[in-house]
């Protein structure tokens, strides 16, 4: 779709949706980002994966990636609380899923950040945010896979001051993502979506905001010769 086609569809959809709803969607859109993304590496407890998805959506992170070479990810709807509706989740379930995921992210110029307890990991506050980041979180029992750690541009850990050896993965994600997204904004990085991305995402959200939205979207696309 070109700009004119996108704006035409947005106008048609906004005509049938409550003005307050449209204003809310546009407000949330300004806080959306793909500068920071999340990788879930074979996380198998539904509550943990769902909690990370919910936290990511709350912080405005639009895209997540789920590696499922061993563990098929299940969503706990009570925990995720609708967050999956507003985010995009790419799943990698084939035997080479891990490799494919990391290669895809690197092609998009993401720096791979392995959340790790290894001795050479740097503290979270030392992580630079001047480039796009993909924060990778590992499975509950064994942590992040060696394959991801070996491909990482940075190994990062959250300092621990108690006797317990590690944080729960969903807690680790919550702390890390909140800290990093705010650091990105504080250092004035160009973190927001591009205008075309905003328009495409607004169309998607508008179509989800009414029971007939998906059907109308397809009809409008045909009228616009898309």
HELIX and SHEET records of a PDB file:
HELIX    1   1 UNK A    3  UNK A   14  1                                  12    
HELIX    2   2 UNK A   19  UNK A   29  1                                  11    
HELIX    3   3 UNK A   46  UNK A   58  1                                  13    
HELIX    4   4 UNK A   77  UNK A   80  1                                   4    
HELIX    5   5 UNK A   83  UNK A   85  5                                   3    
HELIX    6   6 UNK A   97  UNK A  107  1                                  11    
HELIX    7   7 UNK A  124  UNK A  126  5                                   3    
HELIX    8   8 UNK A  146  UNK A  151  1                                   6    
HELIX    9   9 UNK A  169  UNK A  186  1                                  18    
HELIX   10  10 UNK A  195  UNK A  208  1                                  14    
HELIX   11  11 UNK A  213  UNK A  223  1                                  11    
SHEET    1   A 7 UNK A  88  UNK A  92  0                                        
SHEET    2   A 7 UNK A  63  UNK A  67  1                                        
SHEET    3   A 7 UNK A  36  UNK A  41  1                                        
SHEET    4   A 7 UNK A 133  UNK A 138  1                                        
SHEET    5   A 7 UNK A 111  UNK A 115  1                                        
SHEET    6   A 7 UNK A 154  UNK A 157  1                                        
SHEET    7   A 7 UNK A 122  UNK A 123  1                                        
END                                                                             
